[in-house]
């Protein structure tokens, strides 16, 4: 029978942080390096191991958009123990967001999505450093806003912004995890700086419409949750080195039909 690892509870980890004059995240990393697993991550260890958890805690991930996709992405990243999360979204919650956006409650209508999401991260995992940026990401400010991230995730709802993020990721030399939804269909792909990426699918920026087909087909609660989970799993693969990311492969998920297809993306 496999021996269970030694564990440390949240209050004990906080006490360790105080004794060593460390922030909680550093105390958790120290414990893991000594073979002691913080109880909050115990169920992660069987899949990503102690080293994988350390890598997550030492990583910085940027999420552009904190709505249907982004809200679920942010929640899962915080629970997995990603050490730093940058949330970028200049929008405020509206009533039509209540059907699918995990961070949105009736009390949050009119509040900045990024700030609400950041507050939730702090309640979920106080070891995570979170930054809320209430600006709309543009081609002009993308590099500045994304600088420092090891991975960037797509929680956007329009194609020009996605292409601007991908362009910035190429310049910064970091992977970009694309996800989008329309009705009961979603898609996921991981783009490294040297990959053909979104332009192989959508073409040049000047040819891309501002709004995608999701404005006509709608966004139910289920599709963004499924696609967001795939995006977070891609991020875990990239950071931990466990598994093969979806490079040069666009995975299309049909939630209603219960099917999934993978399309090779070429230049």
C-alpha angles and dihedrals in degrees: 000000000000114000115243116237122249112261139203126207126227097258092047090050090052090050090050089051091052093047094049094037091238134137113253094255092055090048090053091050090049091051092049092049088055092051097258116125122212104237092235089066098039094106090050095058097073090062107031102020129219093293091051091052091050090052091052092050091050094048133096120212128185121209116197108204126022100208130093098332098024097050093056091042091054093048093052094045090053093049092048090053104248101176101222129021124189112199117198120187131128096192131098126222118266131187093259088064093064095085097064116000107102095203094051122095129165089261091056098060108128095017125118110267093218094053094047091048092048091051090052092050090055090052092048099044121006091188091068119092109220131188122193117204114190096196130106109246113238136175088260098054102027098098092048094048095045098043112124097027118124092200131016122208127205114232093153132127102208135060102227091057091048091053090048090053092047090051091051091048090054090052092047093044097235133128120260119210108207124202133164139167139205120178109309093345129087138173137205134189136160116223123198119196093259095047124100090239128166097347089066087059104034105023128223120349095246090059095053121098118231094236126047131217090272089081088067102034096043132221119265121194096254104056099058091047092054095045092044090054090053090050092051090048089053089052091051090051092052096048099040098034090230113134132359118287119228095260116169089357124105110203113205116198121201104198095182096047094039095232139122130201131190120210123194112234116214134178 
